[in-house]
Amino acid sequence: MTSKIARKQALWISPLGALAIALSLVSVTDAADTTQIPNKPSSAINLIDNETYDFGGRTIDGGNISDNGLFRCFNRRGVTIKNVTVTNSPRYALLARGCSSFTIENFKMKNMSNSVGGIRFDKGTENKTVTINNVEADNVGGHAVELWDTNGFTIGTIKANNTDGCGLLLNRSRNGTVSRVEGDKNDQYGGYATFRVANNNGGNIQVGSVKSRNSGRGFFSVSGSSGTTVNYVDIASSNKEGIYIQGSSNTKVNSGKVRGTPNCRIRGGSNNSINADCGGSIAN
């Protein structure tokens, strides 16, 4: 028969052991089990607070999702989603609304020509402290990445080819940085741009570089946007202006080269400047 002392000894755990167990439980809780998510879900995937969704490079077929997004972040915080490819035209690959401390990393979208868009942060409820890095889009039926009403964001590299809309579109968002936007055939015969700011976007938007080929425009600032600075551009073969700053304020392009028809235009607004090589005078 086991004594009371022996039983107590068997149940006793050192403080360090208790800490190790607690940490292991935290790690399990914080890592969502993405193996339980099928390759072609029949319903949307609703992301949960303080979870990391690491798909390890898997491809998820969103063909069954015709409403909102394949991945949904609605009024959540502390979510990370990474290392995933979305294909086959869900309405959106990811739709966020009212989310904070949200990270998207190594997120790819392809063969989504019948979608409405790729990644969208919806308007109406503020999104805060958003990090997006290494997003690739090819053949998306809308904007590859679109932010509305986002306060505080850090965007790394966006590469978008063959989109019906922009590579990156910022609307009514402020206090953010973008390292690089690169696109080919973004709304090729239309008026959108590889990088566009619109709908009173700004201020305090700092952008490292924009590279655009064969798109509607390269960089387009419009409809009351303010406070965007693009450090460097490499823009060619645009359907319309390579750079168009229209009805905006405090919007600047510091350097680079633009070749289009016309290459650069500033119309309306105040305190705007283009110091890139536009191959001639700036139209108005």
PyMOL commands that set and color helices and strands:
alter all, ss='L'
color gray80, all
select helices_A, chain A and resi 4-11+15-30+34-36
alter helices_A, ss='H'
color red, helices_A
select strands_A, chain A and resi 45-46+52-61+69-74+80-87+92-97+100-112+117-121+127-140+145-148+150-163+168-171+174-186+193-198+205-213+217-221+228-236+243-246+252-253+256-259+264-267+273-274
alter strands_A, ss='S'
color yellow, strands_A
deselect
rebuild
show_as cartoon
